[in-house]
Amino acid sequence: MLPVFAELFGVSVDELLGLHSGGAGRRGPTPLLQKQIERLKRLPKAQQKVVMQMLDGILSQSGR
């Protein structure tokens, strides 16, 4: 399950777990999905619920 979340957020499993070695790390533009998640967090709770229901519906159709 962790590799799925790591891929979703565009980070390594180590970074996801906070085990980043302290090196230069990955730099560059924020992945589009991360930007969208940040925007979703700023929506009112009712709108967040609608978006999450839509995502759940689409993801359940894909069978993953």
C-alpha positions as CSV (number, residue, x, y, z in Angstrom):
1,M,0.0,0.0,0.0
2,L,2.8,2.4,0.8
3,P,4.3,2.2,-2.8
4,V,0.8,3.2,-4.1
5,F,0.7,6.3,-1.9
6,A,4.3,7.1,-2.7
7,E,3.6,7.0,-6.4
8,L,0.4,9.0,-5.9
9,F,2.3,11.8,-4.2
10,G,5.4,11.6,-6.4
11,V,7.8,10.7,-3.6
12,S,9.8,7.7,-2.6
13,V,8.5,5.3,0.2
14,D,11.4,6.5,2.3
15,E,10.3,10.1,2.0
16,L,6.7,9.1,2.7
17,L,7.9,7.5,6.0
18,G,10.1,10.5,6.9
19,L,13.3,8.5,6.3
20,H,14.8,11.1,4.0
21,S,18.5,10.8,4.2
22,G,19.0,14.6,4.4
23,G,20.7,14.9,1.0
24,A,19.7,17.4,-1.7
25,G,16.5,15.4,-2.4
26,R,14.1,15.9,-5.2
27,R,13.7,19.5,-6.2
28,G,11.5,21.0,-8.9
29,P,8.0,21.9,-9.5
30,T,5.3,20.5,-7.3
31,P,3.4,17.6,-9.0
32,L,0.0,18.6,-10.4
33,L,-1.8,16.1,-8.1
34,Q,-0.2,17.6,-5.0
35,K,-1.2,21.1,-6.1
36,Q,-4.8,19.8,-6.6
37,I,-4.8,18.2,-3.2
38,E,-3.7,21.5,-1.6
39,R,-6.6,23.3,-3.5
40,L,-9.0,20.7,-2.3
41,K,-8.0,21.3,1.3
42,R,-9.0,24.9,0.9
43,L,-12.6,24.1,-0.3
44,P,-15.5,24.1,2.2
45,K,-16.1,20.7,3.7
46,A,-19.3,20.2,1.7
47,Q,-17.5,20.7,-1.6
48,Q,-14.6,18.5,-0.4
49,K,-17.2,15.7,0.3
50,V,-18.6,16.1,-3.3
51,V,-15.1,15.8,-4.8
52,M,-14.2,12.8,-2.7
53,Q,-17.5,11.0,-3.7
54,M,-16.7,11.6,-7.3
55,L,-13.2,10.3,-6.9
56,D,-14.4,7.2,-5.0
57,G,-16.9,6.5,-7.8
58,I,-14.3,6.8,-10.5
59,L,-11.7,4.7,-8.6
60,S,-14.2,2.0,-7.8
61,Q,-15.1,1.7,-11.5
62,S,-11.4,1.1,-12.3
63,G,-11.3,-1.8,-9.9
64,R,-8.1,-0.7,-8.2
